[in-house]
Amino acid sequence: ALLNEATTPCVPAGVYGTTKYAIERCALRLGELWGIDVIAARIGSVFGTWERDTGLRDMIGPHHYLARLAVARKQAVLPAGIPASAWVYGPDVARGLLHLLDMADPPHRSFNICSGQNWGAVITDWADTLAERFPGFTWRQSDNPTEVNVRFTELRPRGRMDIDRIQATGWNPAFAPARAYAHYAAWLATNPDAL
């Protein structure tokens, strides 16, 4: 239920997770051997401004799909069951990475960067925020998978990332769901072509 950098066994099952973990371990070990300052950032599921489908990534998140449908004034259909997820707003990730880069004497070599909250079903608040900003956009949920047009990269519940370690160094996420959604919607209203 809570993913901790030190106590949660890291046993990825997929190729994506396995390669990420292998790269992290290699980088940390080479840092030790070569005297290079290396910190591994384990980042939650990022969403937000400037995310777009370039055709090179297959992991575009549901926030982006909702935003595209809202700008197009179409109806979004979410699955009836929305899984727990460790989403984090992009500006918080940027702040977290800069914080790690500026850390003079890091107490650890791996840190989770995430909101620290379970945002799963809260995505319906994003849909509501978009409906207020973009007249003509509507949304609903459906049990029928053939109707769903908002893609989730993962439909299994995900554990919440523990951010106690990075918080102990002075970093805290600035964007809880309501603030992130308000900020993203305001940006989207002035940058609809960025999608």
C-alpha positions in Angstrom: 0.0 0.0 0.0 2.9 2.4 0.7 6.0 2.3 -1.5 9.2 3.1 0.4 12.6 3.5 -1.2 14.3 1.4 1.5 11.8 -1.1 2.8 9.6 -2.0 -0.2 11.2 -4.8 -2.2 11.9 -3.6 -5.8 10.8 -6.6 -8.0 9.5 -5.2 -11.2 7.6 -7.7 -13.4 7.5 -5.8 -16.8 10.3 -4.9 -19.2 9.7 -1.2 -18.6 10.1 -1.4 -14.8 12.9 -3.9 -15.0 15.0 -1.7 -17.3 14.3 1.4 -15.2 15.5 -0.4 -12.0 18.5 -1.9 -13.8 19.6 1.6 -15.0 19.1 3.0 -11.5 21.2 0.3 -9.9 23.9 0.6 -12.5 24.1 4.4 -12.2 24.3 4.3 -8.4 27.0 1.6 -8.5 29.1 3.4 -11.2 28.7 6.6 -9.1 30.3 4.8 -6.1 33.1 3.3 -8.2 33.9 6.5 -10.1 33.3 9.0 -7.4 30.4 10.7 -9.2 27.5 12.3 -7.3 24.5 10.2 -8.4 21.0 10.4 -7.1 18.1 8.3 -8.4 14.7 9.9 -8.6 11.8 7.6 -8.6 9.0 9.6 -10.1 5.3 9.0 -9.8 2.9 9.1 -12.8 3.4 12.6 -14.2 0.7 14.7 -15.8 0.2 18.3 -16.7 1.1 21.1 -19.0 2.9 20.5 -22.3 2.2 16.8 -22.2 1.3 15.8 -25.8 1.1 12.7 -27.9 4.2 12.8 -30.2 3.8 9.2 -31.3 7.0 8.3 -29.5 5.4 7.5 -26.1 2.8 4.9 -25.5 2.1 6.0 -21.9 0.1 9.2 -22.4 -2.0 9.6 -19.2 -5.8 10.0 -18.7 -5.4 13.6 -17.7 -4.1 14.4 -21.2 -6.9 12.5 -22.9 -9.5 14.3 -20.9 -7.9 17.7 -21.7 -7.9 16.8 -25.5 -11.6 15.9 -25.4 -12.4 19.0 -23.4 -10.7 21.3 -25.9 -12.5 19.6 -28.7 -15.8 20.0 -26.8 -16.5 16.2 -27.0 -17.8 13.7 -24.4 -15.3 11.8 -22.3 -16.1 8.3 -21.1 -14.1 7.1 -18.1 -14.2 3.5 -16.9 -16.6 2.8 -14.0 -13.8 1.6 -11.8 -10.9 4.0 -11.5 -7.8 2.5 -9.9 -5.7 4.0 -7.2 -2.8 5.9 -8.7 0.3 7.8 -7.7 -0.1 10.8 -9.9 2.0 13.9 -9.6 1.8 17.3 -11.3 4.7 18.1 -13.6 5.8 21.4 -11.9 6.2 19.5 -8.6 8.4 16.9 -10.4 10.5 19.8 -11.8 10.9 21.4 -8.3 11.8 18.0 -6.8 14.5 17.3 -9.4 16.0 20.8 -8.9 15.9 20.2 -5.1 17.8 17.0 -5.5 20.4 18.7 -7.8 21.0 21.4 -5.3 21.3 19.1 -2.3 24.9 19.5 -1.0 25.2 16.4 1.2 22.3 14.0 0.4 21.4 11.6 3.2 20.3 8.9 0.7 20.9 8.1 -2.9 17.3 7.3 -4.0 14.2 9.5 -3.5 10.6 9.2 -4.4 9.2 12.3 -6.1 5.4 12.2 -6.0 2.4 13.9 -4.5 2.4 11.5 -1.6 -1.4 11.1 -2.1 -3.6 8.6 -3.7 -5.3 10.5 -6.6 -7.2 7.6 -8.3 -10.8 8.5 -8.3 -10.0 12.2 -7.9 -9.6 12.3 -11.6 -13.3 12.9 -11.8 -12.6 16.3 -10.2 -10.4 17.0 -13.3 -13.3 16.1 -15.5 -15.5 18.5 -13.5 -12.9 21.3 -13.7 -12.7 20.9 -17.5 -16.5 20.9 -17.9 -16.6 24.2 -16.1 -13.9 25.7 -18.3 -14.9 24.3 -21.7 -18.7 24.6 -22.4 -19.9 21.7 -24.5 -17.5 19.2 -22.9 -19.2 16.5 -20.9 -18.1 13.3 -19.2 -19.5 10.2 -17.7 -18.4 6.7 -16.6 -19.3 3.4 -18.1 -19.0 -0.3 -17.3 -18.8 -1.1 -21.0 -15.1 -1.1 -22.1 -16.1 -0.4 -25.7 -17.5 3.0 -24.7 -14.5 4.1 -22.7 -12.5 6.7 -24.6 -10.1 7.9 -21.8 -7.2 5.6 -21.7 -5.5 4.6 -18.5 -2.0 3.3 -18.7 -2.6 1.0 -15.7 -5.9 -0.3 -14.5 -4.5 -2.2 -11.5 -4.4 -0.2 -8.2 -1.0 1.2 -7.5 0.5 1.8 -4.1 1.0 5.3 -2.8 4.6 6.5 -3.0 6.1 7.3 0.4 7.7 10.8 0.2 8.9 11.0 3.8 12.5 10.7 2.7 12.5 13.7 0.4 10.3 15.7 2.7 12.9 15.3 5.5 15.3 17.2 3.2 13.0 20.2 2.9 10.9 19.4 -0.3 7.2 19.2 -0.3 4.7 19.0 -3.2 3.1 22.3 -3.9 0.1 21.0 -5.9 -2.6 18.9 -4.2 -5.3 17.8 -6.7 -7.5 20.8 -6.5 -4.7 23.3 -7.0 -3.1 21.2 -9.8 -6.3 21.0 -11.7 -7.1 24.7 -11.4 -3.5 25.5 -12.6 -3.6 23.0 -15.5 -7.1 24.2 -16.6 -6.0 27.9 -16.6 -3.0 27.0 -18.6 -5.0 24.9 -21.0 -7.5 27.7 -21.6 -4.6 29.9 -22.9 -2.7 27.1 -24.6 -5.3 24.8 -26.3 -3.0 24.2 -29.3 -0.2 22.9 -27.1 -1.9 19.5 -26.9 
